[in-house]
Amino acid sequence: MVQSHLRKRSRRKAYRFFGDRLPVQYKTRFEDGEAVLRDISTSGCALSSVTVPVLLQEKVLIILVLPGENEKIEATGRVTRAEADSFAVSFTLIESASVKLIQTFFFQALRRKNVK
């Protein structure tokens, strides 16, 4: 007998961070857009307030310049969810340096919030 209070195992492969509404640029095959980062992990991200709509399964390039950093995060991915003013991307290509930057920057930001 399975107890109802047991939680289901998460399907997520990576820790997800809130995006703190950081500005993001994205490129589709034909257009460039801007959005706001809703959340991010090392395997994907969710964007809102998008300026150019995208299609489900469309290939996009995500570009995120982190405040106070000299580097930017670039990742290629496929749109996994698309709505009128938001979409989610599953990364298909992301450099290991960008993975490390996501982990370092957002864990430090989380730590700073918890200290206050």
C-alpha positions in Angstrom: 0.0 0.0 0.0 1.4 3.4 -1.1 1.1 6.2 1.4 -0.5 9.3 0.0 1.8 11.7 1.9 4.9 10.5 0.1 6.2 12.9 -2.5 6.7 12.0 -6.1 10.3 12.0 -7.2 11.1 15.1 -9.3 11.7 14.7 -13.0 14.2 17.5 -12.9 17.8 16.7 -13.6 19.2 20.0 -12.3 18.6 22.5 -9.5 16.3 25.3 -10.7 17.1 28.9 -9.7 14.7 31.9 -9.8 15.9 34.3 -12.5 15.4 37.5 -10.6 13.9 39.0 -13.7 17.3 39.4 -15.4 17.1 40.6 -19.0 17.8 37.9 -21.7 18.3 38.0 -25.4 17.3 35.2 -27.6 17.7 34.4 -31.3 15.5 32.3 -33.5 16.4 31.3 -37.1 14.8 34.5 -38.4 14.4 37.0 -35.6 16.0 38.3 -32.4 14.0 38.9 -29.2 14.3 40.0 -25.6 12.7 38.6 -22.5 12.9 38.4 -18.8 14.4 35.3 -17.0 11.8 33.6 -14.9 14.0 30.6 -13.8 17.1 28.8 -15.0 18.9 25.5 -14.4 21.9 23.9 -16.1 19.5 22.0 -18.3 17.1 24.8 -19.4 15.3 28.0 -18.6 11.9 29.8 -18.6 11.4 33.2 -20.0 8.5 35.7 -19.7 7.7 39.1 -21.3 9.0 37.9 -24.6 9.1 40.3 -27.5 9.1 37.7 -30.3 6.8 34.7 -30.1 8.4 31.2 -30.7 7.0 27.9 -31.8 7.0 24.6 -29.9 10.2 22.6 -30.7 11.8 25.7 -32.4 15.6 26.0 -32.0 16.7 29.1 -30.1 20.0 30.6 -28.8 19.7 32.1 -25.3 22.2 34.8 -24.3 22.3 36.0 -20.7 24.8 38.6 -19.4 25.1 38.2 -15.6 25.4 41.4 -13.6 28.9 42.0 -12.3 30.4 39.2 -14.5 32.7 39.7 -17.5 31.3 36.6 -19.2 27.9 35.7 -20.7 26.0 32.5 -20.7 25.1 31.2 -24.2 23.1 28.1 -24.7 21.2 26.5 -27.7 18.0 24.7 -27.0 14.6 23.6 -28.1 11.3 25.3 -27.1 9.5 22.8 -24.8 6.6 25.1 -23.8 5.3 28.2 -25.7 2.6 30.6 -24.6 1.6 34.1 -25.8 4.2 36.0 -23.7 6.4 33.2 -22.3 8.3 30.1 -23.2 10.6 27.4 -21.8 13.7 26.0 -23.4 15.5 22.7 -22.8 19.2 23.2 -23.5 20.7 21.0 -26.2 24.1 22.6 -26.3 25.7 24.5 -23.4 29.5 24.9 -22.7 30.8 23.5 -19.4 32.0 27.0 -18.5 28.4 28.3 -18.8 27.2 25.4 -16.6 29.7 26.4 -14.0 28.8 30.0 -14.3 25.1 29.3 -13.8 25.8 27.2 -10.7 28.3 29.7 -9.2 26.3 32.9 -9.8 22.9 31.7 -8.8 24.0 29.7 -5.7 25.9 32.8 -4.5 22.8 35.0 -5.2 20.7 32.5 -3.2 23.2 32.5 -0.4 23.2 36.3 -0.3 19.4 36.4 -0.1 19.4 33.9 2.8 21.9 35.8 4.8 19.9 39.0 4.7 
